[in-house]
Amino acid sequence: QVQLVESGGGLVQPGGSLRLSCAASGSIFRVNVMGWYRQAPGKQRELVATITSDGSTVLSYSVKGRFTISRDNAKNTVYLQMNSLKPEDTAVYYCNLEMLGFRSWGQGTQVTVSS
């Protein structure tokens, strides 16, 4: 069983920055993909960014150039550095870990971008 615990969400003004963290614990296979998804009110959950255990990344078009995903394999932790935040980035951000065909989700952390 895998547990994912997110932290770092909050309220920020447009143009500001936040850094999300997600620590995974439990039985974790060394080959995996970790990532971030988000869900705004009334919308479907969407991919934000993913990173494989060897460091390959995928970012959605809407966050390219503003967000950066990284990970520390020794700590089983993934990070999402969010810069130049916009009101449309407001959502609950969920951490995800995929390995051996199974997916685990964190509880979510709220990010609100507002003046």
C-alpha positions in Angstrom: 0.0 0.0 0.0 1.2 3.5 -0.9 0.5 6.7 0.9 0.9 10.1 -0.6 1.0 13.3 1.5 0.9 16.7 -0.2 1.9 20.0 1.3 2.6 23.6 0.2 -0.8 24.8 -1.1 -2.3 28.1 -0.1 -3.5 31.5 -1.2 -1.2 33.6 -3.5 -1.6 36.7 -5.5 -1.5 36.6 -9.3 2.1 36.6 -10.5 3.2 34.9 -7.3 4.9 31.5 -6.7 4.2 28.4 -4.7 6.0 25.1 -4.3 4.1 21.9 -3.7 5.6 18.8 -2.2 4.4 15.2 -2.2 6.0 12.5 -0.1 5.3 8.9 -0.9 5.6 6.1 1.6 4.9 2.4 1.7 5.9 -0.3 -0.9 7.3 1.7 -3.8 8.8 0.1 -6.8 11.9 2.0 -8.0 10.5 2.3 -11.5 7.5 4.6 -11.3 5.9 7.8 -12.5 5.0 10.6 -10.1 2.9 13.6 -11.1 0.5 16.3 -10.3 -3.1 16.7 -11.5 -5.6 19.4 -10.7 -9.3 19.9 -10.5 -11.1 23.2 -10.5 -14.7 23.6 -9.4 -17.1 22.2 -12.0 -14.3 20.9 -14.2 -12.7 17.5 -14.7 -9.4 16.5 -13.2 -6.5 17.4 -15.6 -2.9 16.5 -15.9 -0.4 19.2 -14.8 2.9 17.5 -15.0 4.6 14.1 -14.6 8.1 12.9 -14.0 9.5 9.4 -14.4 12.0 7.8 -12.0 14.8 8.5 -14.5 13.8 12.2 -14.8 11.8 12.4 -18.0 9.1 15.1 -17.7 5.8 16.0 -19.3 4.1 19.3 -18.7 0.7 20.4 -19.9 0.6 23.2 -22.4 -1.1 25.5 -20.0 1.8 25.5 -17.5 4.8 25.2 -19.7 7.3 27.9 -19.0 5.8 28.6 -15.6 5.8 25.3 -13.7 8.6 22.9 -13.1 8.4 19.4 -11.8 11.2 17.6 -10.0 11.8 14.7 -7.7 14.1 13.3 -5.1 14.2 9.5 -5.5 16.0 9.0 -2.3 13.1 10.6 -0.4 10.4 9.4 -2.8 9.3 13.0 -3.0 8.0 15.0 -6.0 7.9 18.8 -6.2 6.0 21.2 -8.3 7.4 24.7 -8.5 4.7 27.1 -9.7 5.7 30.5 -10.9 3.8 33.4 -12.5 0.6 32.0 -11.1 -2.7 33.0 -12.7 -6.3 32.9 -11.4 -7.0 30.1 -13.7 -4.5 28.0 -11.9 -6.9 27.9 -8.9 -7.7 24.3 -8.2 -7.2 21.4 -5.8 -3.8 19.8 -6.8 -3.5 16.1 -6.4 -0.3 14.1 -6.3 -0.2 10.8 -8.2 2.1 7.8 -8.3 1.8 5.1 -10.9 3.8 1.9 -10.8 3.2 -1.7 -12.0 -0.1 -0.6 -13.5 -1.5 0.8 -10.2 -2.2 4.4 -9.4 -2.3 6.0 -6.0 -3.6 9.5 -5.1 -3.0 12.0 -2.4 -5.7 13.8 -0.6 -5.2 17.0 -2.5 -4.0 20.5 -1.6 -5.9 23.7 -2.4 -4.2 26.4 -4.5 -6.0 29.7 -4.8 -4.7 32.5 -6.9 -6.5 35.7 -6.2 -5.9 39.4 -5.4 
